[in-house]
Amino acid sequence: IADLSRAKDCGASVVRVATHSTEADISAQHIGAAKKMGLMAVGFLMMVHMLDPEGLAEQAKKMESYGADYINLADSAGALLPEQVKARIEAVRAAVKIPVGFHAHNNLGLAIANSLSAIDAGASYIDATLRGLGAGAGNTQLEVLAGVLQRKGIETGLDFYKLIDASEQAVAPIML
């Protein structure tokens, strides 16, 4: 809680309260404190491949009841297939009244496909990083996702060419 307060003092306006997908009950204190501080609180369920869609829906409802502003499902192991992502997003969306997001890892090379599946299932938020920079095999590659969404006619407000430039200038040098 003290760390949340320091983060707010430094200008943070959003906090992710992350738990294992089966342990949403341990997030109540931190989500509640974040809301009292005026922060946007994201309930972040990790390792969602380890729980079936119905179980995830129950965990998401807990986070919603604690005051979470949206629920983010993290395929932390990059183990899900697109149809499994779809089932989880749909189950959680049906269970809560707040938005649902998705965070993919690319262990099976499916981060883009899984992010698209999440979007098709109604996810409002998609995590992505330039060049897919992230833990393990990385995350959804932002510039690729932006290009695919542009091709699909989905307006994101992202500038594909500026993302390519940013990835070359900021990320490529540290990936050597």
C-alpha positions in Angstrom: 0.0 0.0 0.0 2.9 2.3 0.8 4.3 1.6 -2.7 0.9 2.5 -4.3 1.0 5.8 -2.4 4.5 6.6 -3.5 3.6 5.7 -7.1 0.7 8.1 -7.0 2.9 10.8 -5.6 5.2 10.3 -8.5 2.4 10.7 -11.0 1.0 7.2 -11.5 -2.7 7.2 -12.4 -3.2 3.5 -13.1 -2.1 0.4 -11.2 -2.3 -3.2 -12.1 -3.0 -5.5 -9.2 -1.8 -8.9 -10.4 -2.5 -12.3 -8.9 -2.4 -15.9 -10.1 -5.6 -16.7 -12.0 -6.8 -18.8 -9.0 -6.1 -16.2 -6.3 -8.1 -13.1 -7.0 -9.2 -12.9 -3.4 -5.7 -11.7 -2.4 -6.2 -8.5 -4.5 -9.0 -7.0 -2.5 -6.8 -4.9 -0.2 -4.7 -3.4 -3.0 -7.6 -2.8 -5.4 -9.5 -1.1 -2.6 -6.5 1.1 -1.6 -5.9 2.1 -5.2 -9.5 3.2 -5.6 -9.3 5.2 -2.3 -6.3 7.0 -3.8 -8.1 7.8 -7.0 -6.1 5.4 -9.1 -7.5 3.4 -12.0 -7.3 -0.2 -10.7 -6.8 -3.1 -13.2 -7.5 -6.6 -11.9 -4.7 -8.6 -13.6 -5.2 -12.3 -13.7 -2.0 -14.2 -14.6 -1.4 -17.7 -15.9 -4.9 -17.9 -17.3 -4.1 -21.2 -19.1 -4.3 -22.9 -15.8 -8.0 -22.2 -15.2 -11.0 -23.0 -17.3 -13.2 -20.1 -18.7 -15.8 -20.5 -16.0 -13.2 -20.5 -13.2 -11.7 -17.3 -14.6 -15.1 -15.7 -14.8 -15.6 -16.4 -11.0 -12.1 -14.9 -10.2 -12.9 -11.8 -12.4 -16.2 -11.3 -10.6 -14.2 -11.1 -7.3 -11.9 -8.4 -8.7 -14.9 -6.5 -10.0 -16.5 -6.6 -6.6 -13.4 -5.2 -5.0 -13.6 -2.1 -7.3 -11.4 -3.0 -10.3 -12.0 -0.8 -13.3 -11.3 -3.5 -15.8 -10.0 -7.1 -15.8 -6.9 -8.1 -17.8 -6.3 -11.8 -18.6 -2.7 -12.6 -19.0 -1.5 -15.7 -21.0 1.7 -15.5 -19.0 3.0 -18.8 -20.3 2.1 -18.1 -23.9 0.3 -21.5 -23.8 -3.2 -20.7 -25.2 -4.5 -21.2 -28.7 -6.8 -18.6 -30.3 -10.0 -20.6 -29.6 -9.0 -20.9 -25.9 -8.4 -17.1 -25.7 -11.8 -16.5 -27.2 -13.5 -18.8 -24.7 -11.9 -17.1 -21.8 -12.6 -13.5 -22.9 -16.2 -14.4 -23.7 -16.7 -16.1 -20.3 -15.3 -13.2 -18.4 -17.1 -10.6 -20.5 -20.4 -12.4 -19.7 -19.6 -12.5 -16.0 -18.6 -8.8 -15.4 -20.0 -5.4 -16.2 -16.5 -3.8 -16.7 -14.2 -4.0 -19.7 -11.9 -7.0 -20.3 -8.4 -6.9 -21.7 -5.8 -9.4 -22.8 -2.0 -9.8 -22.4 -0.3 -12.3 -24.6 3.1 -13.9 -24.5 4.6 -15.3 -27.7 5.9 -18.7 -26.6 4.0 -20.6 -29.3 4.3 -17.7 -31.8 0.6 -16.9 -31.4 0.7 -13.6 -29.6 -0.7 -11.7 -32.6 -3.3 -14.4 -33.4 -4.3 -14.6 -29.7 -4.6 -10.8 -29.5 -6.8 -10.8 -32.6 -8.9 -13.5 -31.1 -9.3 -11.5 -27.9 -10.4 -8.5 -30.0 -12.9 -10.6 -31.9 -14.3 -11.8 -28.6 -14.8 -8.3 -27.4 -11.7 -7.4 -25.4 -11.4 -3.6 -25.0 -7.7 -3.5 -24.1 -4.8 -5.3 -25.7 -1.3 -5.2 -24.2 1.6 -4.9 -26.7 5.2 -3.9 -26.8 7.5 -2.5 -29.5 9.3 -5.4 -31.2 7.4 -7.7 -28.8 10.0 -6.9 -26.1 9.1 -8.8 -23.0 9.7 -11.7 -20.7 10.3 -15.2 -22.1 9.5 -15.3 -25.8 8.2 -11.7 -25.7 4.7 -10.2 -26.0 2.4 -9.1 -28.8 4.5 -7.0 -31.2 2.8 -3.6 -31.2 3.9 -2.4 -34.7 2.7 -5.7 -36.3 -0.6 -5.6 -34.4 -1.1 -2.0 -35.5 -0.4 -3.0 -39.1 -2.8 -6.0 -39.0 -5.6 -3.9 -37.3 -5.1 -1.2 -40.0 -5.5 -3.9 -42.7 -8.7 -5.1 -41.0 -10.0 -1.6 -41.0 -10.0 -1.2 -37.2 -9.2 2.3 -36.2 -6.7 2.5 -33.3 -5.2 6.0 -33.5 -1.8 4.4 -33.8 0.6 5.6 -36.5 2.1 2.4 -38.0 5.2 4.2 -39.5 6.0 6.1 -36.3 5.8 2.8 -34.4 8.3 1.2 -36.9 10.6 4.2 -36.4 10.3 4.1 -32.6 11.1 0.3 -32.6 14.1 0.9 -34.7 15.4 3.8 -32.7 14.5 2.8 -29.1 14.3 -1.0 -29.0 16.5 -2.4 -31.7 19.7 -1.1 -30.1 19.0 -2.8 -26.8 18.1 -6.1 -28.5 21.5 -6.7 -29.9 
